[in-house]
Amino acid sequence: MTAREQIIAADRFRRALLMLQTAGWADPEHRVKEDIRAAAVAAIEAYEAFTAAGLVAGAADRRLIGQAQQYLAKGRQDPAS
């Protein structure tokens, strides 16, 4: 992967994490399920592209990705969520 592709993947990952955080992730009282689900999916997809580019996410970013994965897994198990 070229340096330019790595920069694009890193930028996409950063934007997806920001979207995940602003979707209400940090404020449980104002969560909008559809927004959080879309943000979680986008963050996970961006993370996959980021790591495919050979880049390594920091611990805080990996924690957010883990939370997104858990949120989506819970949604598959609990249709009311």
Secondary structure in CASP SS format (residue, H / E / C, confidence):
PFRMAT SS
TARGET T0000
AUTHOR 0000-0000-0000
METHOD secondary structure of the structure
MODEL  1
M C 1.00
T C 1.00
A H 1.00
R H 1.00
E H 1.00
Q H 1.00
I H 1.00
I H 1.00
A H 1.00
A H 1.00
D H 1.00
R H 1.00
F H 1.00
R H 1.00
R H 1.00
A H 1.00
L H 1.00
L H 1.00
M H 1.00
L H 1.00
Q H 1.00
T H 1.00
A H 1.00
G H 1.00
W H 1.00
A C 1.00
D C 1.00
P H 1.00
E H 1.00
H H 1.00
R C 1.00
V C 1.00
K H 1.00
E H 1.00
D H 1.00
I H 1.00
R H 1.00
A H 1.00
A H 1.00
A H 1.00
V H 1.00
A H 1.00
A H 1.00
I H 1.00
E H 1.00
A H 1.00
Y H 1.00
E H 1.00
A H 1.00
F H 1.00
T H 1.00
A H 1.00
A C 1.00
G C 1.00
L C 1.00
V C 1.00
A C 1.00
G C 1.00
A H 1.00
A H 1.00
D H 1.00
R H 1.00
R H 1.00
L H 1.00
I H 1.00
G H 1.00
Q H 1.00
A H 1.00
Q H 1.00
Q H 1.00
Y H 1.00
L H 1.00
A H 1.00
K H 1.00
G H 1.00
R H 1.00
Q H 1.00
D C 1.00
P C 1.00
A C 1.00
S C 1.00
END
